[in-house]
Amino acid sequence: MNYLHKIASALCLFATGMLTLTSCEGGEIFGIDSPDWLSEKIDSIAATKGEGSIPGEEDIYTVGNTDFSTGWWQTFSKYYVIPDGEVWYGMFNLNINPDASNTYKNFALILCNDADRGSASYKEYGAIRYDHQPSGNSEWGDYIDRDCVTSTLTFSTDTDPGITNLGGTVVLTIDRSDPNAFTVTMTNGTVTKTYKQKTPIVNLNDDSANTNIRAFLVPEGSYINFLQSNIEPIGGYTSAEDKQPESMILSSVPKKVLAGTTLQEAMANVTATVTFETGVTKVVPVSELSIMAVPDMNSTGTKTLVAIYNKTFKNENCDTPVSVTAEFEVVDKMYNSLGATDNSTPFFGVTSDIVKVNPNETHIVKFTNYTDGVANWDNYLVVMVDGTNTTEYGVVRADCYGWGTAWNTVSTTGAPDDWGQWLADMDGAKVTLYVTNNGDGTAEIKADIVAINGNTYCITYSNLGGINPDDFYFKLSLEKAHLEFDTTVGSEDNTTAFFGAASELFTVPAGKTVSTQFTNYTDGAANWNNFIIALVNNANISEYAVVRADNYGWGTGYDACTHSCSQTNWEEWAAAMDGAKVNVSVTNVGDGTANIKAVILGNNGVTYTQTYDGINTINPDDLSFKLTLEKAHLVFDLPFTVNTTASAKARR
């Protein structure tokens, strides 16, 4: 109890030392509870050695969160470099979540060339996971032959029972001693999985004289207590002697928190990487930290998260606790977002709806990109698929990289000269994304990026091939990032007067269609208190025509058009427009006329369609449109399927 008072005192002392604060009154703190596993590891080593040990030195550290919360590609072991002709023996305790429902919640061995992960020269042979599922994804990579795998335990699906059979003390062997073979063995005495390749592993190093490979481990939904290795890892062995903490780094701190959320709820996914004496690190969940918000959570504005860790490597009370701070913001409104706002969502962990892009059409999406900033690929992804959402044409990453059939013919432009600066600029960057179906079996994706500091980037991916132009859709995904759809037009209290605010211009080339999506909010006082579409020249000086949300319009080009709408009950439609999701398409026919189509998913789940065909007096080489409003406001929204029957309100 005295020690807990010491920690509470440390928190208040930390807070009083900050220039903007005078006390820690009102701060929210919760305590520490961590399992004591180190003695079990030492006993395990001793027991193993007594029964016929493997060669090696003790290498004592943990990989993964001990509450089984580690997601895929979040936490990594040390690098173990295996020269040609040698054998690596590694031993560790694999801790399987007893409540795990999927067979892949164990660990994967990653084999790569002799380069740091994420570096320009890094190349992977592939991955071998401990579970064995021939019909699943238990091994992958360009240099991994799945026909070379055998196991004493085979799963038919990733939901088969028996995952706990993989737990316990595992001995991992990578054998390069045979010049004509390459062998990997994983065994815990109950389950043995073997990869036996009857050819030596190829050399992927840039320097052909360097024949080393590297291996490292990646857990998912489990954690590893490493025990020993016969090859000294990069960074050295970690001894079993206790160690004092020296520093820590927080991960997955949310950028924004909605007012009314408790600190515990807001920081539930936070983890800390603690560095101890000798440089060994351990990732601990927030439950093992003492945290507080300064000022408290009772008002909106910028807050400082103060986190303190007070344990040694062996989980004893330490001599001097270590602390770290991070900033977040308490806000009274949260826009739609894709991905967890603490940037913890793993690769492809969430996706938007699919959106169809017709031949000769460009679809425009606006969002703010937030990233954990660890790697270039920790940003948005654009996924090109068919209408069934099962055939993937290709994937485009934010960092000028991608894969799939579409990527085989791609040309890219706009790669930044300084990738480090670009990555830093991507946190909070405003992104305007253009997805174009060229109508000839190719697509183009362009990203206009504006960083908080004013730096701009324009990255294009042209000649993305192999698509069916009549069955082309896209969706957004991400990795260790989140996308916030917070670009607005008009005041959020719906007081903006007629034409009192407008979006930027959307240029529509001759023979093309340009589309975008937004959510319409209205005061509901009149049918015309909603969105307005204005067709203008590219200088935004003269108007060709203006059309309202209630199928009415005016202008020199409007009188010639034919307009129609699907709504018959105008009261029902007006009530459905607050929170309605709208897909607007403007077509420049190329002959001096233009068409407008608005598909509206009302908050009642009903889809309404409005068309304006044959608007004339258009200069086909000089057409743009903008969105404006009256007593309403528009929010450029997360991509959605316009023909869905789901409630728009429920999707917010």
Beta strands, then each sheet from edge to edge (+ up, - down):
strand 1: 57-63
strand 2: 80-82
strand 3: 87-96
strand 4: 107-113
strand 5: 124-129
strand 6: 139-140
strand 7: 149-151
strand 8: 168-175
strand 9: 182-187
strand 10: 192-197
strand 11: 213-219
strand 12: 222-229
strand 13: 245-251
strand 14: 256-258
strand 15: 271-276
strand 16: 281-285
strand 17: 290-294
strand 18: 301-311
strand 19: 317-331
strand 20: 337-338
strand 21: 355-356
strand 22: 361-371
strand 23: 380-385
strand 24: 392-397
strand 25: 402-403
strand 26: 411-413
strand 27: 429-437
strand 28: 443-450
strand 29: 456-464
strand 30: 473-478
strand 31: 481-484
strand 32: 488-489
strand 33: 506-507
strand 34: 513-522
strand 35: 531-536
strand 36: 543-548
strand 37: 553-554
strand 38: 562-565
strand 39: 580-588
strand 40: 594-601
strand 41: 607-615
strand 42: 624-629
strand 43: 632-636
sheet 1: 1+ 12- 3+ 8- 9+ 10- 7+
sheet 2: 2+ 11- 4+ 5- 6+
sheet 3: 13+ 15- 16+
sheet 4: 14+ 19+ 18- 17+
sheet 5: 20+ 31- 22+ 27- 28+ 29- 26+
sheet 6: 20+ 31- 22+ 34+ 39- 40+ 41- 38+
sheet 7: 20+ 31- 22+ 34+ 43- 32+
sheet 8: 21+ 30- 23+ 24- 25+
sheet 9: 33+ 42- 35+ 36- 37+
end
